[in-house]
Amino acid sequence: MLLCIDVGNTHVSLGLYPDAGTVAEELAPEPERRWRLRTDTSATADELDLTVTGMLGAHFPEVTAVAALSTVPGPSRELRSLLSRWSDRMRTLVVGPGVRTGVPLLVDQPREVGADRVVNSLAAHHLFGTTCVCVDLGTCTNIDVVTAKGEFLGGALAPGIDIAMQALAERASSLRPVDLVEPRSVIGRTTVEAVQAGVLYGAAGQVDGLVRRILAELGPEALPVTVIVTGGLAELVYGRADTITHHVPDLTLHGLRLTHLRHHRAR
């Protein structure tokens, strides 16, 4: 089995896939098993080892390979330390600068592009084969563009939904964090509903506004364009943002799987 690990600023996502050398064209994006836990920036390699092996339980002895990435500096070091321990019994790969993914980075400073954005682009191109706009809603809102040839063009970054909610509660003394569920109306009848409407529909409007500007800049020659949403907060916006056409919850894990297969075949 192949274990894919995506360490983000807020959560760690894990997915367990068959690892039988299946050709990439036959791969489905959904893992057989998935787990999600809170990112602990102070966790050591020992603690990560106990957490991950404990979550996998009886599945851990079945793991023959790991593909991972981290966008957080502290956990990145500890993740690499953990995988170096496991390398004597399984193949390990940490995606980052210098690791070939097959995605040309058509930007001014390629090494600054986060590994999550790169593997999302790889997965989007594999799944749809069109020009793609990837909307990743997590701690940060990433909106990235991939050409029909699988080239990463760049994108837009904005504060995520949770950050906006926290900032509102911290800077407006009369407001507090609320559950992010759909209110009865965009016109909130209570303060809680007003905050919910502003945050949820504001996030959807932000996505639509940025995507529409991106589509206008790409021009008609880029058509057709697939707009994909992923990330831990994707369900809050999917169905509320008019420009989004597909929801792929495990896009990043799927990109890690594809990167693993590319390196495995190259050996």
Secondary structure as UniProt FT lines:
FT   STRAND          2..7
FT   STRAND          11..17
FT   HELIX           24..26
FT   STRAND          33..38
FT   TURN            41..42
FT   HELIX           45..56
FT   HELIX           57..62
FT   STRAND          65..70
FT   HELIX           73..86
FT   TURN            87..89
FT   STRAND          91..94
FT   TURN            97..98
FT   HELIX           110..112
FT   HELIX           115..128
FT   STRAND          131..137
FT   STRAND          140..146
FT   TURN            148..149
FT   STRAND          152..159
FT   HELIX           161..171
FT   TURN            173..174
FT   HELIX           191..218
FT   HELIX           220..222
FT   STRAND          225..230
FT   TURN            232..233
FT   HELIX           234..237
FT   TURN            238..240
FT   TURN            242..243
FT   STRAND          246..247
FT   TURN            249..250
FT   HELIX           251..266
//
